[in-house]
Structures are given as C-alpha cells and as structure tokens.
Amino acid sequence: MSTKTTINSPQNTATHYYLYALAFLFIIVLKMLLGNAEVTAFKWLLVPTVALVQLFTNHSFSFHEAYGYVAQEIYQPFVIEQSCAGLNYFTLAFLMATFSFLHHPKLPRFQHKIGALLAFALSSYVFTMLVNSCRIIVSANLLEVSIHYELLGKPMVHLMVGVCCYFTFLVLYYCTWKYLFFSRTQQVFL
C-alpha cells in the first residue's frame, strides 16, 4: 500500500483549503495595507505602468506626490493616480488563477502548489501592468479625439474602455493558464 497522497484524498483537500486561505489572507493584508494609502504606496504598480505608457506613446509623465503621474501635453492634464494602479484587477486575476488551477492534478505536491501560487502572483502582476497600460493608452488617445467624449460623456467612455480592457485581458489570462494546465505535458512545475 502506498503512502502517497492521492488527488482527492482528505489530506490533499485540506492542503487546498489551507492554500486558498493563504491566498485570501495575502489579498486581505494587501488591501488593508493599501486601502487608504497615498499614491506613493502604489508606485510598485504605477511605475511599470507609466513606463509602458511612455514607451508606446509620445507622452511624458512627471510624478506629483499629491496626484500621481501627470502628463501636461495631452488635450487636458492627464493623471494616472492610485485608482488607476490596478490593485482590484491584480486581486481578481490572482484569485481567479488560484481557485481555477491550484487543485489541478499537474500540481501533485505541496511544493508545486506553492510554486503555482508564486507564479499566479507574478503573472497577475505582469498582466496588471499590461492591461493598465492598454487602458491608459486607449483612454489618452480617446481624450485627444474629444468628439467621443462629447457623444457619451467622459466618465462613460472611461468606464467602457476599462470594462473592455479588463474583461479582454482577464479572459486572455485565464486562457493562458488553462492552456498551460491542459496541454499534453505531464507537469507544469518540476
């Protein structure tokens, strides 16, 4: 008789619950630390996002502690602040990947699951940078073509761009992990 833990064993199920709780705890602590934080606390999310926006546009942003990153040369001052950092998107992407794939049979050992949690956190961070950059670039371009804002209103256009970008990238993020877990290879992590 083997002492190896099977996929659906009570021990493995308990491990999943502990790791799900750990993921939730990570997000709760992150949200508590950053809940009422100043814009400087979001630099870990904003600096790479602003760098990508500057790379793909001709706009330069300067940091102001009271506001965030401001570009003056656009139609009107354009601000990237803490609400643009993408903390909620990071949270959603990380928890979606965790709850969708942590229990997968390609992660049979505890070390694999911990590695997967770290990979989910890192990839959620990278996707957050990409989606925020995309959303900001599209919003800045629409701001320059002000007729779109006059037809629907600036807040509505900003909301529509955000929903489209976030949803599209979230589906892409899920499909990427699904492909990795359901491809024909034996294990994702060695």
C-alpha positions as CSV (number, residue, x, y, z in Angstrom):
1,M,0.0,0.0,0.0
2,S,1.4,3.4,-1.0
3,T,1.6,6.3,1.5
4,K,1.5,8.7,-1.4
5,T,-1.3,11.3,-1.2
6,T,-3.9,11.0,-4.0
7,I,-5.5,13.9,-5.7
8,N,-8.9,13.6,-3.9
9,S,-7.6,12.5,-0.5
10,P,-8.7,14.3,2.6
11,Q,-5.1,15.4,3.2
12,N,-4.8,16.9,-0.2
13,T,-8.2,18.6,0.1
14,A,-7.1,20.1,3.4
15,T,-3.9,21.4,1.7
16,H,-6.0,23.1,-0.9
17,Y,-8.2,24.8,1.8
18,Y,-5.1,26.0,3.6
19,L,-3.6,27.4,0.4
20,Y,-6.8,29.0,-0.6
21,A,-6.9,30.6,2.8
22,L,-3.3,31.7,2.4
23,A,-4.2,33.4,-0.9
24,F,-7.2,35.2,0.6
25,L,-5.0,36.3,3.6
26,F,-2.4,37.7,1.2
27,I,-5.1,39.7,-0.6
28,I,-6.7,40.9,2.6
29,V,-3.4,42.1,4.0
30,L,-2.6,43.8,0.7
31,K,-5.9,45.5,0.6
32,M,-5.7,46.6,4.3
33,L,-2.2,48.0,3.8
34,L,-3.2,49.9,0.7
35,G,-6.8,50.7,1.5
36,N,-6.2,54.3,2.4
37,A,-2.6,54.7,1.3
38,E,-1.2,57.7,-0.5
39,V,-0.2,57.5,-4.2
40,T,3.4,56.8,-3.2
41,A,2.4,53.4,-1.8
42,F,1.2,52.4,-5.3
43,K,4.5,53.0,-7.1
44,W,5.1,49.3,-7.3
45,L,2.1,49.2,-9.7
46,L,2.3,52.6,-11.2
47,V,6.0,52.9,-12.2
48,P,6.0,50.0,-14.6
49,T,2.6,51.0,-16.0
50,V,3.7,54.6,-16.6
51,A,6.9,53.3,-18.2
52,L,4.9,51.2,-20.6
53,V,2.6,54.1,-21.4
54,Q,5.5,56.4,-22.1
55,L,7.1,53.7,-24.3
56,F,4.1,53.3,-26.5
57,T,3.0,57.0,-26.6
58,N,4.8,60.3,-27.0
59,H,3.6,61.5,-23.6
60,S,5.9,62.1,-20.7
61,F,4.6,61.9,-17.2
62,S,6.1,63.5,-14.1
63,F,5.3,62.3,-10.5
64,H,3.5,64.6,-8.1
65,E,3.0,63.3,-4.6
66,A,-0.5,64.7,-4.3
67,Y,-1.8,63.4,-7.6
68,G,0.3,60.7,-9.1
69,Y,1.7,60.8,-12.6
70,V,0.7,63.8,-14.7
71,A,1.1,64.5,-18.4
72,Q,0.5,68.1,-19.3
73,E,0.9,67.9,-23.1
74,I,-2.3,66.0,-23.7
75,Y,-5.6,67.8,-24.6
76,Q,-6.0,68.5,-20.9
77,P,-3.9,67.3,-17.9
78,F,-4.0,63.6,-17.8
79,V,-3.5,62.0,-14.4
80,I,-2.5,58.4,-13.5
81,E,-3.4,58.0,-9.8
82,Q,-3.7,55.2,-7.3
83,S,-7.2,54.3,-8.6
84,C,-5.5,53.6,-11.9
85,A,-2.9,51.3,-10.3
86,G,-5.0,48.1,-10.9
87,L,-5.0,46.7,-7.4
88,N,-8.5,45.3,-7.9
89,Y,-7.5,43.7,-11.2
90,F,-4.5,42.2,-9.6
91,T,-6.7,40.8,-6.8
92,L,-9.2,39.3,-9.3
93,A,-6.6,37.8,-11.6
94,F,-4.6,36.2,-8.7
95,L,-7.7,34.7,-7.0
96,M,-9.2,33.5,-10.3
97,A,-6.0,31.7,-11.2
98,T,-5.7,30.3,-7.7
99,F,-9.2,29.0,-7.4
100,S,-9.3,27.7,-11.0
101,F,-6.0,25.9,-11.2
102,L,-4.4,25.2,-7.8
103,H,-6.3,22.0,-7.4
104,H,-5.2,20.7,-10.8
105,P,-3.6,17.2,-10.9
106,K,-0.5,18.6,-12.6
107,L,0.4,20.1,-9.2
108,P,0.6,16.9,-7.1
109,R,3.0,18.0,-4.4
110,F,2.8,20.8,-1.9
111,Q,6.0,22.4,-3.4
112,H,4.3,22.5,-6.8
113,K,1.3,24.3,-5.3
114,I,3.4,26.9,-3.6
115,G,5.3,27.4,-6.8
116,A,2.0,27.8,-8.6
117,L,0.8,30.4,-6.1
118,L,4.0,32.4,-6.7
119,A,3.6,32.0,-10.4
120,F,0.0,33.2,-10.2
121,A,1.0,36.3,-8.2
122,L,3.9,37.2,-10.6
123,S,1.8,36.6,-13.7
124,S,-1.1,38.6,-12.2
125,Y,1.3,41.4,-11.6
126,V,2.6,41.3,-15.2
127,F,-0.9,41.1,-16.7
128,T,-2.0,44.0,-14.4
129,M,0.8,46.2,-15.9
130,L,-0.2,45.2,-19.4
131,V,-4.0,45.8,-19.0
132,N,-3.5,49.1,-17.2
133,S,-1.1,50.3,-19.8
134,C,-3.5,49.3,-22.6
135,R,-6.4,51.0,-20.8
136,I,-4.5,54.2,-20.2
137,I,-3.1,54.4,-23.8
138,V,-6.6,53.9,-25.3
139,S,-8.1,56.5,-22.8
140,A,-5.4,59.0,-23.6
141,N,-6.0,58.6,-27.4
142,L,-9.7,58.9,-27.0
143,L,-9.1,62.0,-24.8
144,E,-7.3,63.6,-27.8
145,V,-10.2,62.8,-30.0
146,S,-12.6,64.7,-27.8
147,I,-15.7,64.1,-30.0
148,H,-16.1,60.6,-28.5
149,Y,-16.4,62.2,-25.0
150,E,-18.9,64.7,-26.2
151,L,-21.2,62.0,-27.5
152,L,-21.2,59.7,-24.5
153,G,-19.6,61.7,-21.7
154,K,-16.1,61.4,-20.4
155,P,-16.9,59.1,-17.4
156,M,-18.9,56.7,-19.6
157,V,-16.1,56.4,-22.2
158,H,-13.5,55.9,-19.4
159,L,-15.7,53.2,-17.9
160,M,-16.3,51.4,-21.2
161,V,-12.6,51.4,-22.1
162,G,-11.9,50.0,-18.6
163,V,-14.5,47.2,-18.8
164,C,-13.4,46.2,-22.3
165,C,-9.7,46.1,-21.5
166,Y,-10.1,44.4,-18.1
167,F,-12.5,41.8,-19.4
168,T,-10.5,41.0,-22.5
169,F,-7.2,40.6,-20.6
170,L,-8.9,38.6,-17.8
171,V,-10.2,36.1,-20.4
172,L,-6.7,36.1,-22.0
173,Y,-5.1,35.5,-18.6
174,Y,-7.5,32.6,-17.8
175,C,-7.0,31.0,-21.3
176,T,-3.2,31.3,-20.9
177,W,-3.2,29.3,-17.6
178,K,-5.8,26.9,-19.0
179,Y,-3.5,26.2,-21.9
180,L,-0.6,25.6,-19.6
181,F,-2.5,23.2,-17.4
182,F,-4.4,21.3,-20.1
183,S,-1.6,21.0,-22.6
184,R,-0.2,17.5,-23.1
185,T,2.9,17.9,-20.9
186,Q,3.0,15.9,-17.7
187,Q,3.7,18.6,-15.2
188,V,3.7,22.4,-15.2
189,F,6.3,22.7,-12.4
190,L,9.1,20.2,-12.0
